[in-house]
Amino acid sequence: MSSDQERLLARAAREVLPGQIVNLGIGLPTRLFHYLPPDMDVLVHSENGVLGSQPVAHGAEPDLEMIDSGGAYIGTRPGASVFDSALSFAMIRRSRIDITFMGAFEVDQHGNLANWKIPGKFSPGIGGAMELAQKVDKLVVLCSHNDKHGNPKILKQCRLPLTALHCVSRIITDKAVMQVTKAGLEVVDIAEGLDVASLRAATDAELIIDETRLGRF
């Protein structure tokens, strides 16, 4: 994992509050529970049917039947429960999840999310992202600011097939933390060593920036 991803995940962990039920999407978000304080009382939910997952203890043999939504081995904390996907999705549809973290191919300044399909490439399907995006109060996107070709992933308007409309609350990339507001994307924090002009140049979306209030991460 790159230092940029580590910094991103450490910043994202600050979004989680004690007592919350937290869903971690496939990809980078599933790494987030390695960055949560070990004494923080949270329940990590996975849509394949686990509530109360945690990293496999160092040096321990994994339980080959215990995996997260991305197929990685997980452990469980005391009081954890395992159930079928119907109950797991009932929790989502009844808005019992406090916050979800997802990856993205694209996200735009209106809070629209595209994270399941690139035309011409294989996709296993939209999965639980469609349900989570519509039913969880706070959706935080974790992704690189630009794709592998250097193209912006934070856009004025998504071009790829959408997962859901107006669902994203906050975007955390390797370059910035942005809050989705009615006026547009408000930059909350900017990466250490990055200046505002460089951030704007790397972003397609319009950014609202008050340099007197910017934090660093």
C-alpha positions as CSV (number, residue, x, y, z in Angstrom):
1,M,0.0,0.0,0.0
2,S,1.3,3.4,-0.9
3,S,2.0,6.2,1.6
4,D,-0.8,8.3,-0.2
5,Q,-3.3,5.5,0.5
6,E,-2.1,5.2,4.1
7,R,-2.6,8.9,4.7
8,L,-6.0,8.8,3.1
9,L,-7.1,5.9,5.3
10,A,-5.8,7.5,8.5
11,R,-7.8,10.6,7.6
12,A,-10.9,8.6,6.8
13,A,-10.8,6.9,10.2
14,R,-11.4,10.3,11.8
15,E,-14.9,10.2,10.2
16,V,-16.0,7.3,12.4
17,L,-17.5,8.0,15.8
18,P,-17.8,5.6,18.8
19,G,-21.0,3.6,18.9
20,Q,-21.6,3.7,15.2
21,I,-22.4,0.8,12.9
22,V,-20.0,1.2,10.0
23,N,-20.2,-0.5,6.6
24,L,-16.9,-0.9,4.6
25,G,-17.2,-1.3,0.8
26,I,-15.1,-3.5,-1.5
27,G,-11.5,-2.3,-2.2
28,L,-9.8,0.4,-0.3
29,P,-12.6,0.9,2.3
30,T,-12.1,-2.7,3.6
31,R,-8.7,-1.6,4.8
32,L,-10.1,1.1,6.9
33,F,-10.7,-1.0,10.1
34,H,-6.9,-1.4,10.3
35,Y,-6.8,2.3,11.0
36,L,-9.5,2.6,13.6
37,P,-8.3,2.9,17.2
38,P,-8.4,-0.6,18.8
39,D,-10.3,0.6,21.8
40,M,-13.0,2.4,19.7
41,D,-16.4,0.8,20.3
42,V,-17.8,0.4,16.8
43,L,-19.5,-2.4,14.9
44,V,-18.2,-3.0,11.4
45,H,-20.9,-4.4,9.1
46,S,-20.5,-6.3,5.9
47,E,-23.4,-6.9,3.6
48,N,-22.6,-10.6,3.2
49,G,-23.8,-11.0,6.8
50,V,-21.4,-10.0,9.5
51,L,-21.8,-7.4,12.3
52,G,-18.8,-6.9,14.5
53,S,-15.9,-7.8,12.3
54,Q,-12.3,-6.9,13.0
55,P,-8.9,-7.7,11.6
56,V,-7.5,-11.2,12.1
57,A,-5.3,-11.2,15.1
58,H,-1.6,-10.9,14.4
59,G,-0.1,-14.4,14.0
60,A,-3.5,-16.1,14.2
61,E,-4.8,-18.6,11.7
62,P,-7.8,-17.2,9.8
63,D,-11.2,-18.9,9.9
64,L,-11.6,-19.8,6.3
65,E,-15.4,-19.3,6.5
66,M,-15.1,-15.7,7.8
67,I,-14.7,-13.2,5.0
68,D,-15.7,-9.6,4.3
69,S,-17.7,-8.4,1.2
70,G,-14.4,-8.3,-0.8
71,G,-13.5,-11.9,0.1
72,A,-10.7,-11.0,2.6
73,Y,-10.4,-13.0,5.8
74,I,-11.7,-11.3,9.0
75,G,-11.9,-11.9,12.7
76,T,-14.8,-11.0,14.9
77,R,-15.0,-9.0,18.2
78,P,-16.8,-10.3,21.3
79,G,-20.6,-10.0,20.7
80,A,-20.3,-10.2,17.0
81,S,-23.1,-11.9,15.0
82,V,-23.3,-13.7,11.7
83,F,-26.5,-13.9,9.6
84,D,-27.8,-14.4,6.1
85,S,-27.7,-11.7,3.5
86,A,-31.5,-11.1,3.7
87,L,-31.2,-9.9,7.3
88,S,-28.1,-7.9,6.4
89,F,-29.9,-6.1,3.7
90,A,-32.9,-5.6,5.9
91,M,-30.5,-3.6,8.2
92,I,-29.5,-1.5,5.3
93,R,-33.0,-0.9,4.0
94,R,-34.2,0.1,7.5
95,S,-31.4,2.6,7.7
96,R,-29.7,0.9,10.6
97,I,-26.2,1.6,9.2
98,D,-24.8,4.9,10.4
99,I,-22.0,5.5,7.9
100,T,-20.7,3.7,4.8
101,F,-17.4,4.0,3.0
102,M,-17.2,3.2,-0.8
103,G,-14.7,3.4,-3.6
104,A,-15.5,5.3,-6.8
105,F,-14.6,5.4,-10.5
106,E,-16.2,8.9,-10.6
107,V,-18.0,11.2,-8.2
108,D,-19.3,14.6,-9.1
109,Q,-19.9,18.0,-7.4
110,H,-23.6,17.1,-7.1
111,G,-22.9,14.1,-5.0
112,N,-23.7,11.6,-7.8
113,L,-21.7,8.3,-7.6
114,A,-20.4,6.0,-10.3
115,N,-18.6,3.0,-8.8
116,W,-19.9,-0.2,-10.4
117,K,-19.6,-0.2,-14.2
118,I,-17.1,0.9,-16.9
119,P,-18.7,0.1,-20.3
120,G,-16.8,-2.5,-22.2
121,K,-15.2,-4.0,-19.1
122,F,-16.5,-6.9,-17.0
123,S,-18.5,-6.0,-13.9
124,P,-19.9,-8.5,-11.4
125,G,-22.9,-6.2,-10.9
126,I,-24.0,-3.3,-8.8
127,G,-24.2,-5.4,-5.6
128,G,-25.0,-3.8,-2.3
129,A,-23.7,-0.4,-3.3
130,M,-27.1,0.6,-4.8
131,E,-28.9,-0.2,-1.5
132,L,-26.3,1.5,0.7
133,A,-26.1,4.6,-1.4
134,Q,-29.9,5.2,-1.0
135,K,-30.4,4.2,2.6
136,V,-27.4,5.2,4.6
137,D,-27.4,8.8,5.9
138,K,-23.6,9.4,5.5
139,L,-21.8,8.0,2.5
140,V,-18.0,8.8,2.3
141,V,-16.2,8.1,-0.9
142,L,-12.5,6.9,-0.6
143,C,-10.6,7.0,-3.9
144,S,-7.5,8.3,-5.7
145,H,-8.0,11.9,-6.9
146,N,-7.0,10.9,-10.4
147,D,-7.0,7.7,-12.4
148,K,-3.9,5.8,-13.5
149,H,-3.7,8.0,-16.6
150,G,-3.8,11.2,-14.5
151,N,-7.4,12.0,-15.5
152,P,-9.6,13.6,-12.8
153,K,-12.1,11.4,-11.0
154,I,-13.8,14.3,-9.2
155,L,-16.0,15.8,-11.9
156,K,-18.6,18.4,-12.7
157,Q,-20.9,15.6,-13.9
158,C,-20.4,11.8,-13.8
159,R,-20.0,10.2,-17.2
160,L,-20.2,6.5,-16.3
161,P,-23.4,4.6,-15.3
162,L,-24.5,5.9,-11.9
163,T,-24.8,3.9,-8.7
164,A,-27.2,6.5,-7.2
165,L,-28.0,10.2,-7.4
166,H,-27.1,12.8,-4.8
167,C,-26.0,10.2,-2.3
168,V,-22.4,11.2,-1.4
169,S,-21.8,13.3,1.7
170,R,-18.0,13.6,1.7
171,I,-15.1,12.6,-0.6
172,I,-11.7,11.8,0.7
173,T,-8.9,11.4,-1.8
174,D,-5.1,11.4,-1.6
175,K,-5.2,15.1,-2.3
176,A,-8.2,16.6,-0.4
177,V,-11.3,16.1,1.8
178,M,-14.4,17.6,0.2
179,Q,-17.8,18.1,1.6
180,V,-20.8,17.9,-0.8
181,T,-23.0,21.0,-0.3
182,K,-25.9,22.6,-2.2
183,A,-23.4,25.2,-3.5
184,G,-20.9,22.5,-4.6
185,L,-17.8,20.8,-3.3
186,E,-16.3,22.6,-0.3
187,V,-12.7,21.6,0.5
188,V,-12.2,20.9,4.2
189,D,-8.7,19.6,4.2
190,I,-5.8,19.5,1.7
191,A,-2.9,17.1,1.6
192,E,0.4,18.2,3.2
193,G,2.7,19.7,0.6
194,L,0.0,20.4,-1.9
195,D,-1.0,23.9,-2.9
196,V,-4.5,25.1,-3.9
197,A,-3.6,25.8,-7.5
198,S,-2.3,22.2,-8.0
199,L,-5.5,20.8,-6.4
200,R,-7.7,22.8,-8.7
201,A,-5.6,21.7,-11.7
202,A,-6.1,18.1,-10.8
203,T,-9.9,18.4,-10.4
204,D,-12.6,18.8,-13.0
205,A,-15.3,19.9,-10.5
206,E,-15.6,23.4,-9.3
207,L,-14.1,23.7,-5.8
208,I,-15.1,26.1,-3.0
209,I,-12.0,26.9,-1.0
210,D,-11.5,29.2,1.9
211,E,-7.7,29.1,2.5
212,T,-8.0,30.6,6.0
213,R,-10.0,27.6,7.2
214,L,-8.2,24.8,5.4
215,G,-6.9,21.9,7.4
216,R,-4.0,19.6,6.5
217,F,-3.7,15.8,6.6
